[in-house]
């Protein structure tokens, strides 16, 4: 593989992480005798099995892809060793050499969707950025999702929630923070969110506001059981008063839910 091919692999790795997609990097780190690819050759493996680059093709590469998918599930690095001597004895090749391949799963940072970019939403985005999370800011008011208004957002989306999650699909390793300016916007957004794979969905507002919103959603056909996963009122009770304290309350709950699931 040429330096240009490796550069393409690394560009696609960067693009995948920018898009919030997990990917595994396989690198040939050591070879002996006759082998299909030399040390330094790289291949990228995506969660759906798609690859960029090659570490040699054939049975060995198929084995590496399988191991890469496992490493994406576990999030662990691993060193693979293959003898390419005798397929009759299970070796994945007959080139006559030995190959070591190092697998590195690259997991994107946890993504926080912030729906509603008023004062609370901006504070949540700023704190989430400081925590190292990837943030997707969504609001129907264009001026609130500008770079000037949200310098710490990774993605700024002007439009509806339905449009936003079509362009930026919700993955399992994500949380959704709904901090809109009205119950009507909550009711319009939540039917697109309750069945998502996100680990956490929280909605800002009083218990009275949430009761009215949930009753409205059930009347409109949303299953009441689907609403049981919603954290409302959002956040952990810490007596928060300032915007920054409210953001701490919200993201503390995000952290708590995610860490509990991970264990």
CORLINLIN-V232155 format. One record per backbone hydrogen bond with DSSP energy under -1.0 kcal/mol. NH is the residue of the N-H (numbers start at 1). CO is the residue of the C=O. If there is no record, write none. Layout:
nh=NH co=CO
nh=NH co=CO
This chain:
nh=6 co=2
nh=7 co=3
nh=8 co=4
nh=9 co=5
nh=10 co=6
nh=11 co=7
nh=12 co=8
nh=13 co=9
nh=14 co=10
nh=15 co=11
nh=16 co=12
nh=17 co=13
nh=18 co=14
nh=19 co=15
nh=20 co=17
nh=21 co=16
nh=23 co=106
nh=24 co=45
nh=25 co=104
nh=26 co=43
nh=27 co=102
nh=28 co=41
nh=29 co=100
nh=30 co=100
nh=32 co=98
nh=40 co=28
nh=41 co=38
nh=43 co=26
nh=44 co=52
nh=45 co=24
nh=46 co=50
nh=49 co=46
nh=52 co=44
nh=61 co=57
nh=62 co=58
nh=63 co=59
nh=64 co=60
nh=65 co=61
nh=66 co=62
nh=67 co=63
nh=68 co=64
nh=69 co=65
nh=70 co=66
nh=71 co=67
nh=72 co=68
nh=73 co=69
nh=74 co=70
nh=75 co=71
nh=78 co=103
nh=80 co=101
nh=82 co=99
nh=84 co=97
nh=89 co=86
nh=90 co=87
nh=91 co=86
nh=93 co=91
nh=96 co=84
nh=98 co=32
nh=99 co=82
nh=100 co=30
nh=101 co=80
nh=102 co=27
nh=103 co=78
nh=104 co=25
nh=106 co=23
nh=111 co=173
nh=112 co=134
nh=113 co=175
nh=114 co=136
nh=115 co=177
nh=116 co=138
nh=122 co=118
nh=123 co=119
nh=124 co=120
nh=125 co=121
nh=126 co=122
nh=127 co=123
nh=128 co=124
nh=129 co=125
nh=130 co=126
nh=131 co=127
nh=132 co=129
nh=133 co=128
nh=134 co=110
nh=136 co=112
nh=137 co=155
nh=138 co=114
nh=139 co=157
nh=144 co=141
nh=145 co=142
nh=150 co=146
nh=153 co=150
nh=155 co=135
nh=157 co=137
nh=159 co=139
nh=164 co=160
nh=165 co=161
nh=166 co=162
nh=167 co=163
nh=168 co=164
nh=174 co=172
nh=175 co=111
nh=176 co=200
nh=177 co=113
nh=178 co=202
nh=179 co=115
nh=186 co=182
nh=187 co=183
nh=188 co=184
nh=189 co=185
nh=190 co=186
nh=192 co=189
nh=193 co=190
nh=194 co=190
nh=196 co=193
nh=199 co=174
nh=202 co=176
nh=203 co=231
nh=204 co=178
nh=210 co=206
nh=211 co=207
nh=212 co=208
nh=213 co=209
nh=214 co=210
nh=215 co=211
nh=216 co=212
nh=217 co=213
nh=218 co=214
nh=219 co=215
nh=220 co=216
nh=221 co=218
nh=222 co=217
nh=230 co=227
nh=231 co=201
nh=234 co=203
nh=236 co=249
nh=246 co=242
nh=247 co=243
nh=248 co=244
nh=249 co=245
nh=250 co=246
nh=251 co=247
nh=252 co=248
nh=253 co=249
nh=254 co=250
nh=255 co=251
nh=256 co=252
nh=257 co=253
nh=258 co=254
nh=259 co=255
nh=260 co=256
nh=261 co=257
nh=262 co=258
nh=263 co=259
